[in-house]
């Protein structure tokens, strides 16, 4: 049975509200392309200068939200009640042994566990890595790399206890449970073991957080002597490293927003010079897997196929490609995974994900695997073995906890392996569905709706919208105890899959980037208007939320139509678009030009300036409540962006006719996406939802 909704009554906000921080203003003016842009808060770009101001902002936020504290506690308690006592993943086989992850009762962080033989032919579990131990005294901890060696006796793992996404790389002897003496202080995501488990390839970020080098560490040697394997000097490109499932090759991929180049490294000879597969052609992407049984590469590429196709290439001449699986109308091929007897394609069609299994045996027919739930997801997970007759897939939705299945590749038959435990949740009490809303240009925008079954779509319920809309990224629907708790309050959740994302393929991304970026904003507004016009939700109680590039979206729709929203939540928002994209010393700027534009060019400057939230505040009156977040250790959206935006919004508002702007800034450990621990994350979600519910209750 679902638990009863908690008591959401709350104290009224204080009548004698404190005054917000009043930052000093400077006379900085940026001049470019005949336009002068005053920037009175440019001084906030210097971290030491802004520290005291950020502390004052956090204190103001705490004071202004004090009246919601009882509500936050009730929401947190309801969310915690939905957590499994022990949160456990599906089991998978790697290096000949069975592994899983679990989070013990009351714990914040997960641990990696495997099954080992015990006495009397029984088995016992062995903890390989416990994030709580790695955290030490820090409230924050994340791993960047967690790779088990081919021999199964070593673990490469990296840890960040600050939130800035720079990881210390370590190597653990799994027989003793102790880390080896050598540590690599500065590494980034991805890595791969050599075939003999005696060396490890890893990426190194530059001062702007771009992984620009791949180095080789041999166990037992000084990391200062690690040789360079590959360096990427073009600042638009980032490097990633991965072992192929066959174990025979390692790939190094250099990727910009629309171009890639892949190199091959022999896993048995990792010190040998990498070989480029097909060079680098501007505007062409390709990804590589190894089909060892047939001695060839399987390549996923958009060459001659905008939505991508699968081709093959001989190992001795990898630039010569032959057709394998052509592009199909209405489909986006994301990647092709080679197994000994089957090719598994990951695709999207009509906004939904699917898998297609293509047997290599002549005459055998392909078949498809679809989500087993309305508005659900399906994906491969934990498939590390090349010579296998089955794979693991996971399915789920916003209202259905994750289920893991074993799929027989020969027949397509599914066997349920595990269902994630979800106390106090009965899936039949909730509904997920996909609908379509018309944009101003007639384009239909997919919308995922989630709600309690007893919450009517008759124009009376409040609604929280969410959207991202950038980088061809797709946020697949996943059950979350926080969201389920919000749905229990009679709120409808609407995920608007706006242009700029990848829900409808590469064309959907291209329809919301560079000069077409405004489509992202108009799509989101159109979905809100459609929700009201169709009398699905209460049009006066629609809130909107988004993070990072989705925070930019929130800033844009806050400026364009502030009266549309009951409140707005802009998390770590990328809002000072022009200034950031003009500064190549800001992390990630150069490789973002292909997503947003390069403002050094007049035309691109013009289109970015037209929507940049920092440069386009809304009218002084009629602004709804706005919650902005930021983190001092965030390397993706530097904290000065939301800090400057908040200051300018307050300076341009009529405080008597607009709601306050609140800035929840994380001044200590914390990352781009918020708290790391599962209980800490729920407490954060309770803060956000309390802000939203308070706005619904008070009418903004």
Secondary structure, 3 states (H helix, E strand, C coil): CCCCCCCCCCCCCCCCCCCCCCCCCCCCEEEECCEEEECCCHHHHCHHHHHHHHHHHHHHHHHHCHHHHHHHHHHHHHHHHCCCCCEECCCEEECCEEEEEEECCCCCCCEEEEEEECHHHCEEEEEEEEHHHHHCCCCCCEEEEEEECCCCCEEEEEEECCCCCCEEEEEEECCCCEECCCCEEEECCCEEECCCCCEEEEEEECCCCCEEEEEEEECCCCHHHCEEEEECCCCCCEEEEEECCCCCEEEEEEECCCCEEEEEEECCCCCCCCEECCCCCCCCCEEEEEEHHHCEEEEEECCCCCCCEEEEEECCEEEEEEEEECCCCCEEEEEEEECCCEEEEEEEECCEEEEEEEECCCCCCCEEEECCCCCCEEEECCCCCCCCCEEEEEEECCCCCCEEEEEECCCCCEEEEEECCCCCCCHHHEEEEEEEEECCCCCEEEEEEEEECCCCCCCCCCEEEECCCCCCCCCCCCCCHHHHHHHCCCCEEEEECCCCCCCCCHHHHHCCCHHHCHHHHHHHHHHHHHHHHCCCCCCCCEEEEEECHHHHHHHHHHHHCHHHCCEEEEECCCCCHHHHHCCCCCCCCHHHHHHHCCCCCHHHHHHHHHHCHHHCCCCCCCCCEEEEEEECCCCCCCHHHHHHHHHHHHHHCCCCCCCCEEEEEECCCCECCECCCHHHHHHHHHHHHHHHHHHHHHCC
